[in-house]
Amino acid sequence: MDRRLLVTGAGGFLGWQLCRQARKKWRVFGIYLRNRPQVSGIVAVKCDLASGRELEALFESIRPQAVVHAAAVSRPASCRRDPDSSFKINVEAAGHLAGLCAAAGVPLVHVSTDLVFEGSKGPYKEDDPPCPLTVYGRQKALAENLVLRQWPRAAVCRLPLLFGWAPGKRANFTMEVIERLAGGRPVPMFVDQYRSPLDTKSAARGLLKFLGAWQGHLHLGGEVRVSRYRMGLMIASLMGCSPDLVNPVRMEDFPGAEKPVFDVSLDSRAAFNAGFRPATLAEGLRETIDATLEAMERTGK
Ligand SMILES: NC(=O)c1ccc[n+]([C@@H]2O[C@H](COP(=O)([O-])OP(=O)(O)OC[C@H]3O[C@@H](n4cnc5c(N)ncnc54)[C@H](OP(=O)(O)O)[C@@H]3O)[C@@H](O)[C@H]2O)c1
């Protein structure tokens, strides 16, 4: 197997799944900065993608035949706190990598987000104009434009709220909810934020499916639009917990530094029509619950 695939963000929440799935068909080079990917059968390579020099040397030494770019400063709060350094990876590195892919004629999937939209009229289609409310969303929207300007044949895949299990310290929203409910502790969940959540396994499958097989924007959302509160109720029900542990709250009860995002659900019919078949929300949650509870048993949490 000598088809070389470069996966950036390989030590991250999504990157872990991407590497696990891609290694079946590709020789995977998983790029990381601080967290070495915990996936066997791939080549882990350390590189600071924010350094143009390091990125060029990496590309030159691996000479990938395809690239999935999942690295980012992905926490909105981190982008708000440090917009300059997040800009370097979220925007500049994305554009630079797209330029290298264009010069080599190599397929690229660039991973983007539902948060490029402002949330007043979801579900959003691919051709709805982005209008982000957060620093993170603005950086991701800028990156989309830059990537497609550099490499018009790239696929820019917008993902929704992701959930799933991942090893290490990559705790995420759903794993935290499961851990709290398992301990009999209440969880506050927004009734007024709507997303089209997707499990990371389906997300990785979708990204690899459209690698080299799609040009331009594509929405890879889950099959349903739900509020975070309804998702919390589903998790409680699948775990056999009391629904009373799921507390309905509104975003205005938790004022933040940035405007709240109400409904950034994605209309993913184009991907569904092209054969993308994500797990159902219940299937994805069931698997996440099982994996999270097993990990809690292993670590004695
Ligand atoms: N999680 C979600 O709900 C969600 C939803 C929609 C879209 N997305 C998008 O999906 C992608 C993956 O997100 P995620 O949740 O997997 O995030 P994550 O767990 O934070 O992973 C991001 C990865 O980017 C890497 N990275 C950051 N700066 C870097 C740099 N300068 N050089 C090299 N690598 C660097 C990090 O590497 P190290 O860990 O090694 O430092 C990290 O592994 C991102 O593009 C994000 O915007 C995520």
The ligand as an ORCA input file, in Angstrom:
! r2SCAN-3c Opt
* xyz 0 1
  N     -15.499     19.223     17.243
  C     -16.549     19.709     16.580
  O     -17.703     19.654     17.079
  C     -16.364     20.307     15.203
  C     -17.514     20.743     14.521
  C     -17.371     21.284     13.243
  C     -16.118     21.388     12.648
  N     -15.018     20.983     13.353
  C     -13.713     21.107     12.679
  O     -13.143     19.809     12.638
  C     -11.720     19.904     12.667
  C     -11.188     19.008     13.784
  O     -11.738     19.466     15.017
  P     -11.537     18.644     16.373
  O     -12.776     18.758     17.158
  O     -10.959     17.312     16.076
  O     -10.452     19.576     17.088
  P      -9.259     19.177     18.059
  O      -9.559     17.952     18.829
  O      -8.967     20.435     18.821
  O      -8.084     18.863     17.055
  C      -7.460     19.879     16.310
  C      -6.070     19.462     16.002
  O      -5.393     20.541     15.341
  C      -4.027     20.440     15.675
  N      -3.325     21.711     15.586
  C      -3.664     22.901     16.111
  N      -2.708     23.824     15.857
  C      -1.741     23.178     15.145
  C      -0.506     23.585     14.584
  N      -0.060     24.853     14.698
  N       0.241     22.662     13.926
  C      -0.183     21.384     13.814
  N      -1.352     20.931     14.307
  C      -2.121     21.826     14.977
  C      -3.991     19.977     17.125
  O      -2.788     19.234     17.268
  P      -2.179     18.826     18.688
  O      -3.322     18.250     19.487
  O      -1.146     17.829     18.355
  O      -1.649     20.071     19.304
  C      -5.257     19.129     17.250
  O      -4.963     17.764     17.256
  C     -11.404     21.386     12.835
  O     -11.142     21.929     11.568
  C     -12.686     21.968     13.386
  O     -12.804     23.331     13.044
  C     -15.105     20.429     14.610
*
